[in-house]
């Protein structure tokens, strides 16, 4: 896997080059310290969601960091942990006019902050809404979602979200 080149590295494999050239949207840029986020991106390639876990403070950490917030637990003590990939919509916006021209063909689209069941928040697009649902703003805060993975180039897989129906059923009324 290539990090830090935005997925544009030259490939000997013509099929890989064709796939890369067909994807025209911006790709993640892991150039500052690619080793910090490498386990996250390796997980996405396997269609798994991995985040750091700070055992000392009993909390998950995202985005990937060299030290945990708070007491500055060093990266060596942060354990990469596979998480459920499920969560709730914390907040969202409906994008009607993209500031990035490559996304113009997708408007309107949903960009959401998702709070994972493990507590950390991630951002991404929510897929699967009909035009009517988008127009009527039928997505709501606390709606359940799960991660889905889009293999956009041979080197990059992006995390997106889809609505799921796994709400806990309400408790039956008490007969007392």
C-alpha positions in Angstrom: 0.0 0.0 0.0 1.3 3.4 -0.9 0.9 6.2 1.7 1.4 9.9 1.2 1.1 10.2 -2.5 -2.6 10.6 -2.7 -2.9 7.3 -4.5 -1.3 8.7 -7.6 2.0 6.7 -7.6 3.0 5.2 -10.9 2.0 1.5 -11.3 3.4 -1.1 -13.5 0.0 -2.8 -13.6 -2.1 -1.1 -16.3 -5.3 -2.3 -14.6 -4.4 -0.5 -11.4 -3.5 2.7 -13.4 -6.8 2.6 -15.2 -8.7 2.3 -11.9 -6.8 5.1 -10.3 -7.3 7.5 -13.3 -11.0 6.8 -13.3 -11.4 8.1 -9.7 -11.3 11.9 -9.9 -12.1 12.9 -6.3 -9.6 13.9 -3.7 -7.9 11.0 -1.8 -6.6 11.0 1.8 -3.3 12.6 2.3 -1.3 10.8 4.9 2.0 12.6 4.3 2.6 14.2 7.7 3.4 10.9 9.5 2.0 8.0 7.4 3.0 5.4 10.0 0.5 6.8 12.5 -2.5 6.2 10.4 -1.3 3.1 8.5 -3.2 0.5 10.6 -6.4 2.4 10.0 -6.0 2.4 6.3 -4.8 -1.2 6.2 -8.0 -2.1 8.1 -10.1 -0.3 5.5 -8.5 -2.3 2.7 -9.9 -5.4 4.6 -13.2 -3.7 5.0 -12.7 -3.4 8.8 -12.7 -0.4 11.0 -9.7 -0.1 13.4 -9.0 2.7 15.9 -6.5 3.2 18.6 -7.4 2.2 22.2 -5.8 4.0 25.2 -5.7 1.3 27.9 -4.3 3.6 30.5 -7.4 5.9 30.2 -9.9 3.3 29.1 -10.9 5.1 25.9 -10.8 4.8 22.2 -8.9 7.5 20.2 -9.6 8.9 16.8 -8.2 10.3 14.6 -5.0 8.3 14.9 -2.4 10.2 17.0 1.1 9.9 18.2 -0.1 10.6 21.7 -3.5 10.3 23.4 -5.2 13.5 24.5 -5.2 14.3 28.2 -2.2 12.7 29.7 -0.2 12.2 26.4 -0.1 8.4 26.5 2.6 7.6 23.9 1.6 5.9 20.6 3.5 2.8 21.7 0.9 2.3 24.4 -2.1 2.9 22.2 -3.4 -0.4 20.9 -5.0 -0.8 17.5 -8.4 -2.4 18.0 -11.0 -3.6 15.6 -14.3 -1.9 16.4 -17.9 -2.7 15.5 -18.3 -0.2 12.7 -21.7 0.7 14.1 -22.8 4.0 15.5 -25.3 6.9 15.4 -25.6 10.1 13.4 -24.3 12.7 15.8 -24.8 15.6 13.3 -25.0 16.1 9.6 -25.3 18.6 6.8 -26.9 18.2 3.4 -24.6 19.5 0.8 -26.4 21.2 -2.1 -23.4 23.0 -3.6 -20.0 21.4 -3.3 -16.9 23.6 -2.9 -14.9 20.8 -4.5 -15.9 20.5 -8.2 -15.2 16.8 -8.3 -18.2 16.3 -6.0 -20.7 18.4 -8.0 -22.2 15.3 -9.7 -23.2 13.9 -6.3 -25.1 16.8 -4.9 -27.2 16.7 -2.9 -25.2 14.4 -0.5 -25.0 13.9 3.2 -21.8 14.6 5.1 -22.2 13.4 8.7 -20.4 13.1 12.0 -20.9 9.6 13.3 -20.4 8.7 16.9 -19.3 5.1 17.0 -20.7 2.8 19.7 -17.2 2.8 21.1 -17.4 6.6 21.7 -15.2 8.2 19.0 -16.5 10.3 16.2 -15.7 10.0 12.5 -17.0 12.0 9.5 -18.1 10.7 6.2 -20.9 10.4 3.6 -24.2 8.6 4.4 -25.2 6.5 1.4 -28.5 4.9 0.4 -30.9 7.9 0.9 -33.3 8.5 -1.9 -33.6 11.9 -3.5 -37.0 12.3 -1.7 -35.3 11.4 1.7 -32.6 13.9 1.0 -35.0 16.7 -0.1 -37.2 16.1 3.0 -34.2 15.8 5.3 -35.4 12.4 6.6 -32.0 11.6 8.1 -32.1 12.3 11.8 -29.7 12.6 14.7 -29.3 9.3 16.6 -30.2 7.3 13.6 -28.3 4.0 13.5 -25.6 3.6 10.9 -22.8 1.2 10.0 -19.6 1.5 8.1 -19.4 0.5 4.5 -16.3 0.5 2.5 -15.7 1.9 -1.0 -12.6 0.6 -2.8 -11.8 3.7 -4.9 -8.4 2.8 -6.1 -6.1 -0.2 -5.6 -4.4 1.7 -2.8 -7.3 3.5 -1.1 -10.6 2.3 0.5 -12.8 5.0 2.0 -15.2 4.6 4.9 -18.7 5.7 4.3 -22.0 5.0 6.2 -25.3 3.5 5.6 -28.5 3.5 7.7 -29.3 0.3 9.5 -32.4 -0.8 11.4 -31.1 -2.3 14.6 -32.6 -0.1 17.2 -33.2 -1.8 20.5 -36.9 -2.7 20.8 -38.6 -0.7 23.5 -39.2 -2.5 26.8 -42.7 -3.8 27.2 -44.9 -1.6 29.6 -44.9 -2.7 33.2 -48.0 -4.5 34.3 -47.8 -3.2 37.8 
